[in-house]
Amino acid sequence: QKIQDTVLITPPQISQVFALAAIKAGKPWVQKKLDTLHKPRTLISQAVHRAFRENHDDNTHFLRGGDGAIYFLFSLPKTLQDDYALTRDLVNNHGIAVIPGTACGAPGAIRI
């Protein structure tokens, strides 16, 4: 159940080119781009809370992330602990791509 078979030891060249361009453009340009992430992060966070929060015993720590990027890692309810099975179901039956938490060192969670 391998997720990735190549481990990058340096950022790809295109990422380096974009990083240099962002540095040259300056903080206002970068901040403008970061601001575009606010709405999608908020929508994802709200949707996850509506769908899963009431099914958790501990409602305070089930959702992590979303501060600097659009990614979230959230723990699954006890009734859905097989993160690989849920990932397969979401991809195959609903067209929603997520990463099983086990692949990120967090079994019983998924990353979206």
C-alpha positions as CSV (number, residue, x, y, z in Angstrom):
1,Q,0.0,0.0,0.0
2,K,2.7,2.4,-1.0
3,I,1.8,6.1,-1.5
4,Q,5.0,7.4,-2.9
5,D,8.1,5.5,-4.2
6,T,10.4,8.5,-4.6
7,V,11.7,10.6,-1.8
8,L,12.8,14.0,-2.9
9,I,16.0,15.3,-1.3
10,T,15.8,18.7,-2.9
11,P,12.9,20.8,-4.2
12,P,12.2,20.3,-7.9
13,Q,13.8,22.9,-10.1
14,I,10.5,24.5,-11.0
15,S,9.7,25.0,-7.3
16,Q,13.0,26.7,-6.8
17,V,12.3,29.0,-9.8
18,F,8.9,29.9,-8.3
19,A,10.4,30.5,-4.9
20,L,13.0,32.8,-6.3
21,A,10.3,34.7,-8.3
22,A,8.2,35.1,-5.1
23,I,11.2,36.4,-3.2
24,K,11.9,38.9,-6.0
25,A,8.2,40.0,-6.2
26,G,8.2,40.8,-2.5
27,K,6.0,40.2,0.6
28,P,2.9,42.1,-0.7
29,W,2.7,39.8,-3.8
30,V,3.2,36.7,-1.6
31,Q,0.6,37.9,0.9
32,K,-2.0,38.5,-1.9
33,K,-1.5,34.9,-3.0
34,L,-1.7,33.5,0.6
35,D,-5.0,35.5,1.1
36,T,-6.6,33.5,-1.7
37,L,-6.3,30.3,0.5
38,H,-8.5,31.8,3.2
39,K,-11.9,31.0,1.6
40,P,-11.1,27.4,0.6
41,R,-9.5,26.6,4.0
42,T,-12.6,28.0,5.8
43,L,-15.0,26.0,3.5
44,I,-13.1,22.8,4.1
45,S,-12.9,23.3,7.9
46,Q,-16.6,24.1,8.1
47,A,-17.5,21.0,6.0
48,V,-15.3,18.7,8.1
49,H,-16.8,20.1,11.3
50,R,-20.4,19.6,10.1
51,A,-19.7,16.1,8.9
52,F,-17.6,14.6,11.7
53,R,-17.4,16.8,14.8
54,E,-20.5,15.3,16.5
55,N,-19.1,11.8,16.1
56,H,-16.0,12.4,18.1
57,D,-15.5,11.8,21.8
58,D,-12.9,14.6,22.0
59,N,-14.1,17.5,19.9
60,T,-11.1,19.7,20.6
61,H,-8.2,18.0,18.7
62,F,-9.8,16.1,15.8
63,L,-8.9,18.7,13.1
64,R,-5.4,20.0,12.6
65,G,-3.8,22.1,10.0
66,G,-4.9,24.7,7.5
67,D,-2.8,27.5,9.0
68,G,-0.3,27.9,6.2
69,A,-1.7,25.8,3.4
70,I,-5.0,24.3,2.4
71,Y,-4.2,20.8,3.9
72,F,-5.9,19.4,6.9
73,L,-5.4,16.3,8.9
74,F,-8.3,15.1,10.9
75,S,-8.9,12.1,13.1
76,L,-11.7,9.8,12.1
77,P,-14.6,8.8,14.3
78,K,-14.1,5.5,16.1
79,T,-16.6,3.9,13.6
80,L,-14.3,4.8,10.7
81,Q,-10.8,3.9,11.9
82,D,-9.6,2.1,8.8
83,D,-8.2,5.2,7.0
84,Y,-7.2,3.1,3.9
85,A,-10.7,1.7,3.5
86,L,-12.2,5.2,3.8
87,T,-9.7,6.6,1.3
88,R,-10.5,3.8,-1.2
89,D,-14.2,4.4,-0.8
90,L,-14.0,8.2,-1.2
91,V,-11.8,7.9,-4.3
92,N,-13.7,5.0,-6.0
93,N,-17.3,5.9,-5.1
94,H,-17.2,9.6,-4.8
95,G,-14.3,10.9,-6.8
96,I,-12.7,12.6,-3.7
97,A,-9.0,12.2,-3.4
98,V,-7.6,12.2,0.1
99,I,-4.5,10.7,1.7
100,P,-4.8,8.0,4.5
101,G,-3.3,9.2,7.7
102,T,-1.3,6.1,8.1
103,A,0.8,7.3,5.1
104,C,1.5,10.5,7.1
105,G,2.3,8.8,10.4
106,A,-1.3,9.3,11.7
107,P,-3.3,6.1,11.6
108,G,-7.0,6.6,12.0
109,A,-6.9,10.0,10.3
110,I,-7.1,11.3,6.7
111,R,-5.4,14.3,5.1
112,I,-7.4,16.5,2.8
